[in-house]
Amino acid sequence: MSSNLKLSLSDELTNFVNSQVGNTKPFSSPNEYLQHLIRKEMECQNTVSHIIGGIKDIKNGRISELSILDI
């Protein structure tokens, strides 16, 4: 499913986004570029969440003597 989102950007941000798209750039449209950025942010937040969960496990004594290679 897809939905639309209206987004207002300053001229500076608009110019930057536009500089990232085109025939010789990795993204074919501003929409594609912004979707990529959102997906990357979601990945980062997921990674941070896992790291925080691991830190909590360590603080609560939930550790293993096995190495990552043993698991």
PALODO-594764 format. One record per atom (N, C-alpha, C): residue in one letter; atom name; x, y, z. Coordinates in nm, 4 decimals. Each point is the difference from the previous one (the first is absolute). Layout:
REM residues N
+------+------+----------+----------+----------+
: resn : name :        X :        Y :        Z :
+------+------+----------+----------+----------+
:    A :   CA :        X :        Y :        Z :
...
+------+------+----------+----------+----------+
***
This chain:
REM residues 71
+------+------+----------+----------+----------+
: resn : name :        X :        Y :        Z :
+------+------+----------+----------+----------+
:    M :    N :   0.0847 :  -0.1170 :   0.0000 :
:    M :   CA :  -0.0847 :   0.1170 :   0.0000 :
:    M :    C :   0.0896 :   0.1238 :   0.0000 :
:    S :    N :  -0.0466 :   0.1023 :  -0.0627 :
:    S :   CA :   0.0749 :   0.1235 :  -0.0121 :
:    S :    C :  -0.0903 :   0.1170 :   0.0366 :
:    S :    N :   0.0592 :   0.1014 :   0.0604 :
:    S :   CA :  -0.0757 :   0.1212 :   0.0289 :
:    S :    C :   0.0892 :   0.1200 :  -0.0270 :
:    N :    N :  -0.0608 :   0.1145 :  -0.0104 :
:    N :   CA :   0.0724 :   0.1227 :  -0.0297 :
:    N :    C :   0.0236 :   0.0795 :   0.1268 :
:    L :    N :   0.1097 :   0.0738 :  -0.0003 :
:    L :   CA :   0.0356 :   0.0865 :   0.1112 :
:    L :    C :   0.0487 :   0.1314 :  -0.0585 :
:    K :    N :  -0.0613 :   0.1087 :   0.0411 :
:    K :   CA :   0.0436 :   0.1305 :  -0.0479 :
:    K :    C :   0.1161 :   0.0449 :   0.0878 :
:    L :    N :   0.1053 :   0.0479 :  -0.0642 :
:    L :   CA :   0.1203 :   0.0372 :   0.0710 :
:    L :    C :   0.0462 :   0.1371 :  -0.0471 :
:    S :    N :   0.0232 :   0.0893 :   0.0941 :
:    S :   CA :   0.0530 :   0.1323 :  -0.0334 :
:    S :    C :   0.1466 :   0.0056 :   0.0401 :
:    L :    N :   0.0841 :   0.0440 :  -0.0926 :
:    L :   CA :   0.1430 :   0.0116 :   0.0251 :
:    L :    C :   0.0459 :   0.1414 :  -0.0296 :
:    S :    N :   0.1028 :   0.0419 :   0.0715 :
:    S :   CA :   0.0611 :   0.1293 :  -0.0317 :
:    S :    C :   0.0639 :  -0.0099 :  -0.1379 :
:    D :    N :   0.0314 :   0.1138 :  -0.0581 :
:    D :   CA :   0.0666 :   0.0004 :  -0.1303 :
:    D :    C :   0.1328 :  -0.0747 :   0.0068 :
:    E :    N :   0.0720 :   0.0169 :   0.1097 :
:    E :   CA :   0.1289 :  -0.0671 :   0.0163 :
:    E :    C :  -0.0167 :  -0.1518 :  -0.0020 :
:    L :    N :  -0.0986 :  -0.0503 :   0.0749 :
:    L :   CA :  -0.0235 :  -0.1441 :   0.0027 :
:    L :    C :  -0.0505 :  -0.0511 :  -0.1346 :
:    T :    N :  -0.0877 :   0.0752 :  -0.0622 :
:    T :   CA :  -0.0510 :  -0.0389 :  -0.1317 :
:    T :    C :   0.1137 :  -0.0097 :  -0.1012 :
:    N :    N :   0.0893 :   0.0978 :   0.0018 :
:    N :   CA :   0.1136 :  -0.0017 :  -0.0929 :
:    N :    C :   0.0894 :  -0.1203 :   0.0271 :
:    F :    N :   0.0199 :  -0.0327 :   0.1271 :
:    F :   CA :   0.0832 :  -0.1153 :   0.0321 :
:    F :    C :  -0.0651 :  -0.1289 :  -0.0487 :
:    V :    N :  -0.1275 :  -0.0176 :   0.0282 :
:    V :   CA :  -0.0704 :  -0.1204 :  -0.0453 :
:    V :    C :   0.0093 :  -0.0101 :  -0.1513 :
:    N :    N :  -0.0248 :   0.1086 :  -0.0680 :
:    N :   CA :   0.0054 :  -0.0008 :  -0.1468 :
:    N :    C :   0.1402 :  -0.0319 :  -0.0521 :
:    S :    N :   0.1014 :   0.0341 :   0.0779 :
:    S :   CA :   0.1369 :  -0.0298 :  -0.0429 :
:    S :    C :   0.0330 :  -0.1487 :   0.0121 :
:    Q :    N :  -0.0848 :  -0.0746 :   0.0692 :
:    Q :   CA :   0.0233 :  -0.1426 :   0.0204 :
:    Q :    C :  -0.0737 :  -0.0874 :  -0.1013 :
:    V :    N :  -0.0728 :   0.0618 :  -0.0890 :
:    V :   CA :  -0.0795 :  -0.0768 :  -0.0963 :
:    V :    C :   0.0344 :   0.0402 :  -0.1427 :
:    G :    N :  -0.0226 :  -0.0923 :  -0.0914 :
:    G :   CA :   0.0233 :   0.0291 :  -0.1409 :
:    G :    C :   0.0638 :  -0.1185 :  -0.0699 :
:    N :    N :   0.0276 :   0.0164 :  -0.1261 :
:    N :   CA :   0.0527 :  -0.1080 :  -0.0839 :
:    N :    C :   0.1345 :  -0.0533 :   0.0476 :
:    T :    N :   0.0846 :   0.0864 :   0.0535 :
:    T :   CA :   0.1339 :  -0.0436 :   0.0423 :
:    T :    C :   0.0083 :  -0.0210 :   0.1516 :
:    K :    N :  -0.1099 :   0.0092 :   0.0679 :
:    K :   CA :  -0.0038 :  -0.0144 :   0.1456 :
:    K :    C :  -0.0631 :  -0.1343 :   0.0370 :
:    P :    N :   0.0188 :  -0.0428 :   0.1260 :
:    P :   CA :  -0.0538 :  -0.1314 :   0.0394 :
:    P :    C :  -0.1530 :  -0.0054 :   0.0109 :
:    F :    N :  -0.0653 :   0.1138 :   0.0053 :
:    F :   CA :  -0.1448 :   0.0028 :   0.0170 :
:    F :    C :  -0.0653 :   0.0680 :  -0.1197 :
:    S :    N :  -0.1113 :  -0.0571 :  -0.0435 :
:    S :   CA :  -0.0647 :   0.0529 :  -0.1200 :
:    S :    C :  -0.1011 :   0.1097 :   0.0294 :
:    S :    N :  -0.0397 :   0.0144 :   0.1279 :
:    S :   CA :  -0.0985 :   0.1030 :   0.0345 :
:    S :    C :   0.0187 :   0.0421 :   0.1455 :
:    P :    N :  -0.0473 :   0.1192 :   0.0348 :
:    P :   CA :   0.0045 :   0.0417 :   0.1401 :
:    P :    C :  -0.0744 :  -0.0986 :   0.0900 :
:    N :    N :  -0.1100 :  -0.0525 :  -0.0479 :
:    N :   CA :  -0.0779 :  -0.0966 :   0.0768 :
:    N :    C :   0.0844 :  -0.1229 :   0.0348 :
:    E :    N :   0.0719 :  -0.0519 :  -0.0991 :
:    E :   CA :   0.0847 :  -0.1175 :   0.0216 :
:    E :    C :   0.1101 :   0.0304 :   0.1020 :
:    Y :    N :   0.0591 :   0.1173 :  -0.0097 :
:    Y :   CA :   0.1056 :   0.0406 :   0.0925 :
:    Y :    C :  -0.0536 :   0.0103 :   0.1435 :
:    L :    N :  -0.1129 :   0.0654 :   0.0168 :
:    L :   CA :  -0.0577 :   0.0154 :   0.1342 :
:    L :    C :  -0.0437 :  -0.1338 :   0.0586 :
:    Q :    N :  -0.0527 :  -0.0893 :  -0.0819 :
:    Q :   CA :  -0.0351 :  -0.1337 :   0.0479 :
:    Q :    C :   0.1247 :  -0.0734 :   0.0486 :
:    H :    N :   0.1092 :   0.0144 :  -0.0743 :
:    H :   CA :   0.1259 :  -0.0618 :   0.0393 :
:    H :    C :   0.0459 :   0.0523 :   0.1371 :
:    L :    N :  -0.0067 :   0.1309 :   0.0191 :
:    L :   CA :   0.0412 :   0.0594 :   0.1271 :
:    L :    C :  -0.0866 :  -0.0497 :   0.1158 :
:    I :    N :  -0.1283 :  -0.0106 :  -0.0217 :
:    I :   CA :  -0.0916 :  -0.0473 :   0.1048 :
:    I :    C :   0.0305 :  -0.1454 :   0.0340 :
:    R :    N :   0.0217 :  -0.0822 :  -0.1019 :
:    R :   CA :   0.0340 :  -0.1413 :   0.0261 :
:    R :    C :   0.1302 :  -0.0124 :   0.0782 :
:    K :    N :   0.0992 :   0.0803 :  -0.0356 :
:    K :   CA :   0.1278 :  -0.0017 :   0.0718 :
:    K :    C :  -0.0191 :   0.0411 :   0.1456 :
:    E :    N :  -0.0821 :   0.1000 :   0.0243 :
:    E :   CA :  -0.0274 :   0.0437 :   0.1374 :
:    E :    C :  -0.0704 :  -0.1098 :   0.0786 :
:    M :    N :  -0.0924 :  -0.0698 :  -0.0645 :
:    M :   CA :  -0.0683 :  -0.1117 :   0.0659 :
:    M :    C :   0.1004 :  -0.1090 :   0.0377 :
:    E :    N :   0.0935 :  -0.0302 :  -0.0898 :
:    E :   CA :   0.1044 :  -0.0988 :   0.0284 :
:    E :    C :   0.0866 :   0.0443 :   0.1180 :
:    C :    N :   0.0361 :   0.1273 :   0.0026 :
:    C :   CA :   0.0821 :   0.0530 :   0.1097 :
:    C :    C :  -0.0724 :  -0.0116 :   0.1336 :
:    Q :    N :  -0.1265 :   0.0371 :   0.0011 :
:    Q :   CA :  -0.0770 :  -0.0086 :   0.1242 :
:    Q :    C :  -0.0143 :  -0.1439 :   0.0459 :
:    N :    N :  -0.0161 :  -0.0928 :  -0.0925 :
:    N :   CA :  -0.0096 :  -0.1411 :   0.0339 :
:    N :    C :   0.1323 :  -0.0494 :   0.0593 :
:    T :    N :   0.1109 :   0.0417 :  -0.0587 :
:    T :   CA :   0.1313 :  -0.0381 :   0.0510 :
:    T :    C :   0.0212 :   0.0548 :   0.1408 :
:    V :    N :  -0.0321 :   0.1261 :   0.0208 :
:    V :   CA :   0.0140 :   0.0609 :   0.1326 :
:    V :    C :  -0.0859 :  -0.0736 :   0.1016 :
:    S :    N :  -0.1204 :  -0.0360 :  -0.0386 :
:    S :   CA :  -0.0896 :  -0.0738 :   0.0890 :
:    S :    C :   0.0614 :  -0.1335 :   0.0420 :
:    H :    N :   0.0608 :  -0.0712 :  -0.0947 :
:    H :   CA :   0.0650 :  -0.1269 :   0.0317 :
:    H :    C :   0.1211 :   0.0201 :   0.0910 :
:    I :    N :   0.0758 :   0.1041 :  -0.0233 :
:    I :   CA :   0.1162 :   0.0289 :   0.0848 :
:    I :    C :  -0.0453 :   0.0317 :   0.1423 :
:    I :    N :  -0.1024 :   0.0823 :   0.0128 :
:    I :   CA :  -0.0522 :   0.0333 :   0.1330 :
:    I :    C :  -0.0514 :  -0.1251 :   0.0690 :
:    G :    N :  -0.0681 :  -0.0860 :  -0.0741 :
:    G :   CA :  -0.0475 :  -0.1260 :   0.0570 :
:    G :    C :   0.1154 :  -0.0860 :   0.0489 :
:    G :    N :   0.1093 :  -0.0036 :  -0.0764 :
:    G :   CA :   0.1178 :  -0.0756 :   0.0407 :
:    G :    C :   0.0645 :   0.0560 :   0.1247 :
:    I :    N :   0.0065 :   0.1303 :   0.0088 :
:    I :   CA :   0.0555 :   0.0642 :   0.1189 :
:    I :    C :  -0.0859 :  -0.0323 :   0.1224 :
:    K :    N :  -0.1308 :   0.0043 :  -0.0157 :
:    K :   CA :  -0.0898 :  -0.0356 :   0.1108 :
:    K :    C :   0.0199 :  -0.1449 :   0.0421 :
:    D :    N :   0.0172 :  -0.0890 :  -0.0975 :
:    D :   CA :   0.0259 :  -0.1412 :   0.0325 :
:    D :    C :   0.1269 :  -0.0137 :   0.0830 :
:    I :    N :   0.1053 :   0.0699 :  -0.0400 :
:    I :   CA :   0.1260 :  -0.0061 :   0.0740 :
:    I :    C :  -0.0190 :   0.0517 :   0.1422 :
:    K :    N :  -0.0683 :   0.1151 :   0.0138 :
:    K :   CA :  -0.0236 :   0.0571 :   0.1325 :
:    K :    C :  -0.0810 :  -0.0940 :   0.0890 :
:    N :    N :  -0.0869 :  -0.0788 :  -0.0614 :
:    N :   CA :  -0.0841 :  -0.0928 :   0.0765 :
:    N :    C :   0.0625 :  -0.1390 :   0.0114 :
:    G :    N :   0.1259 :  -0.0124 :  -0.0398 :
:    G :   CA :   0.0711 :  -0.1262 :   0.0159 :
:    G :    C :  -0.0355 :  -0.1058 :  -0.1021 :
:    R :    N :  -0.0701 :   0.0351 :  -0.1029 :
:    R :   CA :  -0.0363 :  -0.0965 :  -0.1046 :
:    R :    C :   0.1090 :  -0.0013 :  -0.1063 :
:    I :    N :   0.1055 :  -0.0753 :   0.0280 :
:    I :   CA :   0.1114 :  -0.0110 :  -0.0927 :
:    I :    C :   0.0299 :  -0.1471 :  -0.0243 :
:    S :    N :   0.0753 :  -0.0259 :  -0.1025 :
:    S :   CA :   0.0375 :  -0.1362 :  -0.0352 :
:    S :    C :   0.1524 :  -0.0081 :  -0.0075 :
:    E :    N :   0.0519 :  -0.1117 :   0.0341 :
:    E :   CA :   0.1446 :  -0.0237 :  -0.0113 :
:    E :    C :   0.0378 :  -0.0354 :  -0.1433 :
:    L :    N :  -0.0991 :  -0.0261 :  -0.0852 :
:    L :   CA :   0.0264 :  -0.0364 :  -0.1385 :
:    L :    C :   0.0379 :   0.1237 :  -0.0806 :
:    S :    N :   0.0880 :  -0.0200 :  -0.0968 :
:    S :   CA :   0.0338 :   0.1085 :  -0.0902 :
:    S :    C :  -0.1042 :   0.0026 :  -0.1125 :
:    I :    N :   0.0030 :   0.1048 :  -0.0767 :
:    I :   CA :  -0.0929 :   0.0108 :  -0.1116 :
:    I :    C :   0.0231 :  -0.1139 :  -0.1001 :
:    L :    N :   0.1253 :  -0.0471 :  -0.0090 :
:    L :   CA :   0.0316 :  -0.1109 :  -0.0902 :
:    L :    C :  -0.0555 :  -0.1323 :   0.0520 :
:    D :    N :  -0.0164 :  -0.0119 :   0.1327 :
:    D :   CA :  -0.0542 :  -0.1217 :   0.0586 :
:    D :    C :  -0.1518 :  -0.0076 :  -0.0161 :
:    I :    N :  -0.0607 :   0.1120 :  -0.0113 :
:    I :   CA :  -0.1460 :   0.0061 :  -0.0077 :
:    I :    C :  -0.0423 :  -0.0287 :  -0.1361 :
+------+------+----------+----------+----------+
***
